[in-house]
Amino acid sequence: MDSKSPIGVFDSGLGGISVLSAIHTLLPGENLIYFGDSQYNPYGTKTKEEITQRCLAICDELIRRGAKMIVVACNTATSACVNQLRDTYDVDIIGMEPALKVACDRPQPQRVAVWATDFTLKEEKFAALMHRFDEKHEIHKVACPQLVRIVEEDDLDNDVRAQAAMNAYLAQAPDVDSIVLGCTHFVFFKKKLAQRLQDSIELIDGNEGTARHVKALLEQRGLLNRGEAGTIAWMNTLPEKIGLSKRLFNRMEDSIE
């Protein structure tokens, strides 16, 4: 393993492509492997044991392909088994959790809606995170399964369906200062949400923070690839989803420019 070895990034399906984009934007010299587990999507309705079994199988494959680091680009998978993954593999395992600290890191009390999968919101990991802030801040949990389906079904351009789903979830916690997008799929709706909401409501996700954490750890380990433009390899348990994966990646890249 050296600096040219790839970074493995995986998700229950296609949502983690938004994280892949953030890493590629910050670290364009890194070689990346994206593994989407679309055959077993969604994770949010599965048991902890089922999710853990899938994550171990994916990490085994990424390690076999020489990954120097693995990014669990899925809040649900992180909630289910990130500690077990760290105990199992010798490379750094980067997990994700809803960016609640960012939303609450202000002197005045905040009203925050956390949009996530039902699994993430029910897990002890999120309960512990929420407990750190709920004495001072008002925090609302909103499970948003339909947003995952829209991305996975290549239906992002169906504005009627997207707006109906967003309106239903907004209605569950309408009077807030910020919305934490606690699922990587939801970042694909960030522009649509920004157009729908008043400017006073901030949209927060953890993708850029995750990319910065990846960079810091690579620098610390002496594994940062400072060479030419890196490559992206695509894998999916439903190979027919790879074309959609690339289109979603290009969609994210275009929205950054």
Buried (B, 14 or more C-beta within 10 A) or exposed (E): BEBBBBBBBBBBBBBBBBBBBBBBBBBEBBBBBBBBBBEBBBBBEBEBEEBBBBBBEBBEBBBEBBBBBBBBBBBBBBBBBBEBBBEBBEBBBBBBBBBBBBBBEEEEEBBBBBBBBBBBBBBEBBEEBBEEBBEEBBBBBBBBBBBBBBBBEBEBEEEEBBEEBBEEBBEEBEEBBBBBBBBBBBBBBBEBBEEBBEEEBBBBBBBBBBBBBBBEBBEEBEBBBEEEEBEBEBBBBBEEBBEBBBBBBEBBEEEEE
